[in-house]
């Protein structure tokens, strides 16, 4: 029986990748975390920060705005 990673596992993986400056891998893990749990404000926020580090400036605002919107609900 294989263990299936959940949204928290992918968030933690994204956080770990971000801490070692592996921003592309971090973004991939965070996107999967968000897909599994679209209400995870921390994943949206960290994805926005990673997009800055990757120079994806046009892709920064969407995750940050979603984090703010979800945080208010």
N, CA, C and O atoms as a MOPAC input file, in Angstrom:
PM7 MOZYME 1SCF
protein

 N      0.84400 1    -1.17900 1     0.00000 1
 C      0.00000 1     0.00000 1     0.00000 1
 C      0.89200 1     1.24600 1     0.00000 1
 O      1.67000 1     1.45500 1     0.93100 1
 N      0.77900 1     2.05700 1    -1.02700 1
 C      1.58200 1     3.26600 1    -1.15600 1
 C      0.95000 1     4.40900 1    -0.37500 1
 O     -0.27200 1     4.53700 1    -0.30400 1
 N      1.80100 1     5.22300 1     0.20000 1
 C      1.33200 1     6.41400 1     0.91900 1
 C      1.18300 1     7.54200 1    -0.09200 1
 O      2.10100 1     7.83100 1    -0.86000 1
 N      0.02000 1     8.16900 1    -0.08200 1
 C     -0.27400 1     9.26400 1    -1.00200 1
 C      0.00200 1    10.59800 1    -0.31000 1
 O     -0.60300 1    10.88200 1     0.72400 1
 N      0.90400 1    11.42600 1    -0.85500 1
 C      1.15000 1    12.73800 1    -0.24400 1
 C     -0.10400 1    13.61100 1    -0.30100 1
 O     -0.89500 1    13.52600 1    -1.24100 1
 N     -0.26800 1    14.44400 1     0.71500 1
 C     -1.41200 1    15.35700 1     0.73600 1
 C     -0.92700 1    16.79900 1     0.56700 1
 O      0.26100 1    17.04700 1     0.35900 1
 N     -1.86000 1    17.73600 1     0.66100 1
 C     -1.54600 1    19.15300 1     0.44400 1
 C     -0.47500 1    19.64400 1     1.41400 1
 O      0.40500 1    20.41300 1     1.02900 1
 N     -0.54500 1    19.20700 1     2.66400 1
 C      0.44900 1    19.63800 1     3.65400 1
 C      1.83500 1    19.10800 1     3.30000 1
 O      2.83100 1    19.81500 1     3.45600 1
 N      1.90000 1    17.87200 1     2.82500 1
 C      3.18600 1    17.29800 1     2.40800 1
 C      3.79700 1    18.12000 1     1.27200 1
 O      4.98800 1    18.43000 1     1.29500 1
 N      2.97900 1    18.46800 1     0.28700 1
 C      3.48500 1    19.26200 1    -0.83400 1
 C      3.86600 1    20.67600 1    -0.39000 1
 O      4.83000 1    21.24700 1    -0.89900 1
 N      3.11500 1    21.23900 1     0.55600 1
 C      3.48600 1    22.55600 1     1.07300 1
 C      4.84300 1    22.48700 1     1.75800 1
 O      5.70400 1    23.33500 1     1.52400 1
 N      5.03600 1    21.48000 1     2.60300 1
 C      6.31000 1    21.32700 1     3.30000 1
 C      7.46200 1    21.09800 1     2.32900 1
 O      8.56400 1    21.60000 1     2.54500 1
 N      7.21600 1    20.34800 1     1.26900 1
 C      8.23100 1    20.14000 1     0.24100 1
 C      8.56200 1    21.46500 1    -0.44700 1
 O      9.73000 1    21.77800 1    -0.67800 1
 N      7.52600 1    22.23700 1    -0.77200 1
 C      7.74800 1    23.54500 1    -1.38600 1
 C      8.52100 1    24.47700 1    -0.47400 1
 O      9.39900 1    25.21200 1    -0.92700 1
 N      8.20100 1    24.44800 1     0.79400 1
 C      8.91800 1    25.27200 1     1.77000 1
 C     10.38300 1    24.86800 1     1.84500 1
 O     11.26800 1    25.72300 1     1.87100 1
 N     10.63900 1    23.56600 1     1.87800 1
 C     12.02000 1    23.06900 1     1.94200 1
 C     12.79900 1    23.47200 1     0.69000 1
 O     13.93300 1    23.94000 1     0.78700 1
 N     12.19400 1    23.29100 1    -0.47900 1
 C     12.86700 1    23.70500 1    -1.71500 1
 C     13.14700 1    25.20700 1    -1.71300 1
 O     14.21800 1    25.64000 1    -2.13900 1
 N     12.19900 1    25.99300 1    -1.24000 1
 C     12.37500 1    27.44000 1    -1.20100 1
 C     13.54400 1    27.82800 1    -0.28900 1
 O     14.30100 1    28.74800 1    -0.59900 1
 N     13.68100 1    27.13400 1     0.81500 1
 C     14.74700 1    27.44300 1     1.77300 1
 C     16.13300 1    27.12900 1     1.22900 1
 O     17.12200 1    27.68600 1     1.70500 1
 N     16.22000 1    26.24200 1     0.23500 1
 C     17.52100 1    25.94400 1    -0.36400 1
 C     17.63400 1    26.55200 1    -1.76900 1
 O     18.44500 1    26.11900 1    -2.58700 1
 N     16.80100 1    27.56300 1    -2.02200 1
 C     16.84200 1    28.35200 1    -3.26200 1
 C     16.53800 1    27.54600 1    -4.51300 1
 O     17.03100 1    27.87800 1    -5.59100 1
 N     15.75000 1    26.51100 1    -4.39700 1
 C     15.29600 1    25.72700 1    -5.54200 1
 C     13.86100 1    26.16500 1    -5.86100 1
 O     12.89800 1    25.43600 1    -5.62700 1
 N     13.75800 1    27.37200 1    -6.39800 1
 C     12.46100 1    28.02900 1    -6.52600 1
 C     11.53600 1    27.37800 1    -7.55000 1
 O     10.32100 1    27.36700 1    -7.34900 1
 N     12.07000 1    26.84000 1    -8.63300 1
 C     11.22300 1    26.18300 1    -9.63200 1
 C     10.57600 1    24.94000 1    -9.01900 1
 O      9.37600 1    24.71600 1    -9.17900 1
 N     11.37800 1    24.13400 1    -8.31800 1
 C     10.84600 1    22.93800 1    -7.66700 1
 C      9.85100 1    23.32000 1    -6.57800 1
 O      8.82900 1    22.66000 1    -6.39000 1
 N     10.16900 1    24.40000 1    -5.86400 1
 C      9.26100 1    24.88900 1    -4.81800 1
 C      7.92200 1    25.28100 1    -5.42900 1
 O      6.86700 1    24.92800 1    -4.90000 1
 N      7.96000 1    26.00400 1    -6.53000 1
 C      6.72100 1    26.44200 1    -7.18100 1
 C      5.88300 1    25.24600 1    -7.61900 1
 O      4.66300 1    25.24800 1    -7.46000 1
 N      6.53200 1    24.23200 1    -8.16500 1
 C      5.79700 1    23.03700 1    -8.59300 1
 C      5.11100 1    22.36100 1    -7.41000 1
 O      3.94500 1    21.97900 1    -7.50500 1
 N      5.82300 1    22.21400 1    -6.30400 1
 C      5.24900 1    21.57700 1    -5.11600 1
 C      4.11400 1    22.42200 1    -4.54300 1
 O      3.08900 1    21.88300 1    -4.12600 1
 N      4.28900 1    23.72800 1    -4.52000 1
 C      3.25500 1    24.61200 1    -3.97900 1
 C      2.00300 1    24.61400 1    -4.85300 1
 O      0.88500 1    24.66600 1    -4.34000 1
 N      2.18600 1    24.55900 1    -6.15000 1
 C      1.02800 1    24.48700 1    -7.04300 1
 C      0.24400 1    23.19800 1    -6.80800 1
 O     -0.98500 1    23.19600 1    -6.86800 1
 N      0.94800 1    22.11300 1    -6.54200 1
 C      0.25800 1    20.85800 1    -6.25200 1
 C     -0.45900 1    20.94900 1    -4.90000 1
 O     -1.56500 1    20.43000 1    -4.74900 1
 N      0.16100 1    21.60000 1    -3.92900 1
 C     -0.47200 1    21.79700 1    -2.62900 1
 C     -1.76700 1    22.59000 1    -2.78700 1
 O     -2.78400 1    22.25000 1    -2.18300 1
 N     -1.72800 1    23.63500 1    -3.59200 1
 C     -2.91000 1    24.46800 1    -3.83300 1
 C     -3.97800 1    23.67800 1    -4.59300 1
 O     -5.17000 1    23.82600 1    -4.32400 1
 N     -3.55400 1    22.84800 1    -5.53500 1
 C     -4.53000 1    22.03300 1    -6.26900 1
 C     -5.28000 1    21.10700 1    -5.31000 1
 O     -6.48800 1    20.91000 1    -5.44300 1
 N     -4.55800 1    20.54400 1    -4.34800 1
 C     -5.16400 1    19.62600 1    -3.39100 1
 C     -5.95400 1    20.34200 1    -2.29900 1
 O     -6.92100 1    19.79700 1    -1.76700 1
 N     -5.53800 1    21.56600 1    -1.96500 1
 C     -6.23400 1    22.34800 1    -0.94200 1
 C     -6.23500 1    23.81800 1    -1.36100 1
 O     -5.33400 1    24.56600 1    -0.98300 1
 N     -7.22900 1    24.23800 1    -2.13400 1
 C     -7.27100 1    25.60400 1    -2.63000 1
 C     -7.46200 1    26.66900 1    -1.55000 1
 O     -7.42000 1    27.86000 1    -1.86100 1
 N     -7.66700 1    26.28100 1    -0.30600 1
 C     -7.84800 1    27.24700 1     0.77900 1
 C     -6.57900 1    27.48100 1     1.59000 1
 O     -6.62900 1    28.14500 1     2.62600 1
 N     -5.45600 1    26.95700 1     1.14800 1
 C     -4.20200 1    27.08700 1     1.88200 1
 C     -3.55500 1    28.43700 1     1.58300 1
 O     -2.82800 1    28.57900 1     0.60000 1
 N     -3.82000 1    29.41900 1     2.42900 1
 C     -3.29500 1    30.76800 1     2.20100 1
 C     -1.77400 1    30.80300 1     2.25000 1
 O     -1.15500 1    31.57700 1     1.52000 1
 N     -1.16700 1    29.99000 1     3.08500 1
 C      0.29800 1    29.97600 1     3.18400 1
 C      0.92200 1    29.52800 1     1.86400 1
 O      1.95100 1    30.06600 1     1.45600 1
 N      0.31700 1    28.55800 1     1.19900 1
 C      0.85000 1    28.07400 1    -0.08100 1
 C      0.76600 1    29.16600 1    -1.14300 1
 O      1.70300 1    29.34400 1    -1.92000 1
 N     -0.34100 1    29.89300 1    -1.18300 1
 C     -0.47300 1    30.99900 1    -2.13900 1
 C      0.59100 1    32.06000 1    -1.87300 1
 O      1.23700 1    32.54600 1    -2.80100 1
 N      0.76700 1    32.41400 1    -0.60800 1
 C      1.73500 1    33.45500 1    -0.25600 1
 C      3.15600 1    33.03200 1    -0.63200 1
 O      3.90300 1    33.80900 1    -1.22700 1
 N      3.52200 1    31.80400 1    -0.28500 1
 C      4.87000 1    31.32700 1    -0.59300 1
 C      5.06900 1    31.19400 1    -2.10200 1
 O      6.16400 1    31.45000 1    -2.60300 1
 N      4.03500 1    30.80200 1    -2.82500 1
 C      4.13300 1    30.73600 1    -4.27900 1
 C      4.39800 1    32.12800 1    -4.85400 1
 O      5.21600 1    32.27600 1    -5.76300 1
 N      3.71900 1    33.13700 1    -4.33700 1
 C      3.97200 1    34.51300 1    -4.78700 1
 C      5.41200 1    34.92900 1    -4.52700 1
 O      6.05100 1    35.53400 1    -5.38800 1
 N      5.92500 1    34.60700 1    -3.34200 1
 C      7.32000 1    34.93200 1    -3.01900 1
 C      8.28800 1    34.20200 1    -3.94400 1
 O      9.29100 1    34.77100 1    -4.37400 1
 N      7.99000 1    32.95500 1    -4.24600 1
 C      8.84400 1    32.18700 1    -5.15200 1
 C      8.82100 1    32.77400 1    -6.55300 1
 O      9.84500 1    32.80000 1    -7.23600 1
 N      7.65900 1    33.24400 1    -6.98200 1
 C      7.56600 1    33.85900 1    -8.30600 1
 C      8.44000 1    35.09300 1    -8.39800 1
 O      9.01100 1    35.36200 1    -9.45400 1
 N      8.55900 1    35.85200 1    -7.31600 1
 C      9.46700 1    37.00300 1    -7.29400 1
 C     10.90200 1    36.51600 1    -7.48800 1
 O     11.64400 1    37.05900 1    -8.30700 1
 N     11.28100 1    35.49700 1    -6.73800 1
 C     12.64400 1    34.96800 1    -6.82400 1
 C     12.95300 1    34.43200 1    -8.22500 1
 O     14.09700 1    34.48400 1    -8.67600 1
 N     11.93300 1    33.91800 1    -8.90500 1
 C     12.10700 1    33.40100 1   -10.26300 1
 C     12.05000 1    34.50400 1   -11.31900 1
 O     12.29400 1    34.24800 1   -12.49800 1
 N     11.73100 1    35.72800 1   -10.89900 1
 C     11.61800 1    36.82900 1   -11.84400 1
 C     10.31400 1    36.80400 1   -12.62300 1
 O     10.20500 1    37.44600 1   -13.66800 1
 N      9.33100 1    36.07700 1   -12.13000 1
 C      8.02400 1    35.97400 1   -12.80000 1
 C      7.09700 1    37.05300 1   -12.23100 1
 O      6.09000 1    36.75300 1   -11.59000 1
 N      7.45600 1    38.29700 1   -12.47900 1
 C      6.76500 1    39.41600 1   -11.84100 1
 C      5.29500 1    39.52100 1   -12.22300 1
 O      4.48800 1    39.99500 1   -11.42400 1
 N      4.93100 1    39.09000 1   -13.42600 1
 C      3.53300 1    39.14700 1   -13.83100 1
 C      2.71000 1    38.04100 1   -13.18500 1
 O      1.48100 1    38.05600 1   -13.24800 1
 N      3.38900 1    37.08000 1   -12.56200 1
 C      2.70500 1    35.97000 1   -11.91200 1
 C      2.75500 1    36.06900 1   -10.38900 1
 O      2.48100 1    35.09300 1    -9.69100 1
 N      3.10300 1    37.24000 1    -9.88200 1
 C      3.22700 1    37.43800 1    -8.43400 1
 C      1.89100 1    37.79700 1    -7.80100 1
 O      1.52800 1    37.24400 1    -6.76200 1
 N      1.17000 1    38.70000 1    -8.40500 1
 C     -0.01600 1    39.26000 1    -7.77100 1
 C     -1.14400 1    38.25800 1    -7.57200 1
 O     -1.81000 1    38.28100 1    -6.53600 1
 N     -1.37000 1    37.38100 1    -8.54000 1
 C     -2.49200 1    36.45400 1    -8.44000 1
 C     -2.42900 1    35.59100 1    -7.17500 1
 O     -3.40400 1    35.55400 1    -6.42500 1
 N     -1.30300 1    34.88900 1    -6.91200 1
 C     -1.28800 1    34.08700 1    -5.68700 1
 C     -1.36400 1    34.93200 1    -4.41500 1
 O     -1.96600 1    34.51200 1    -3.42700 1
 N     -0.75200 1    36.12600 1    -4.43500 1
 C     -0.80000 1    36.96400 1    -3.23400 1
 C     -2.21600 1    37.48600 1    -2.98100 1
 O     -2.66400 1    37.53300 1    -1.83600 1
 N     -2.91300 1    37.87100 1    -4.03300 1
 C     -4.29800 1    38.32600 1    -3.88200 1
 C     -5.20100 1    37.19100 1    -3.40700 1
 O     -6.08500 1    37.40200 1    -2.57700 1
 N     -4.97900 1    35.99900 1    -3.92900 1
 C     -5.77200 1    34.84800 1    -3.48200 1
 C     -5.50100 1    34.54400 1    -2.00900 1
 O     -6.41300 1    34.18100 1    -1.26700 1
 N     -4.25100 1    34.69500 1    -1.59500 1
 C     -3.92600 1    34.47000 1    -0.17700 1
 C     -4.68200 1    35.46200 1     0.69400 1
 O     -5.23500 1    35.08600 1     1.72700 1
 N     -4.71000 1    36.72700 1     0.28500 1
 C     -5.42500 1    37.74700 1     1.04300 1
 C     -6.93000 1    37.47300 1     1.08200 1
 O     -7.56200 1    37.58500 1     2.13300 1
 N     -7.49400 1    37.11400 1    -0.07100 1
 C     -8.92600 1    36.83700 1    -0.13000 1
 C     -9.30700 1    35.64800 1     0.72900 1
 O    -10.31100 1    35.69100 1     1.43900 1
 N     -8.52900 1    34.60500 1     0.67400 1
 C     -8.85000 1    33.39900 1     1.44000 1
 C     -8.65000 1    33.63000 1     2.93000 1
 O     -9.35800 1    33.05200 1     3.75400 1
 N     -7.68400 1    34.47500 1     3.27100 1
 C     -7.39000 1    34.77000 1     4.66500 1
 C     -8.52800 1    35.55200 1     5.31900 1
 O     -8.72300 1    35.47700 1     6.53200 1
 N     -9.27400 1    36.29900 1     4.51600 1
 C    -10.37800 1    37.11300 1     5.04500 1
 C    -11.66600 1    36.32200 1     5.21100 1
 O    -12.61100 1    36.81000 1     5.83000 1
 N    -11.72000 1    35.12300 1     4.67600 1
 C    -12.95700 1    34.34000 1     4.78200 1
 C    -12.94700 1    33.43000 1     5.99000 1
 O    -13.91300 1    32.70400 1     6.22400 1

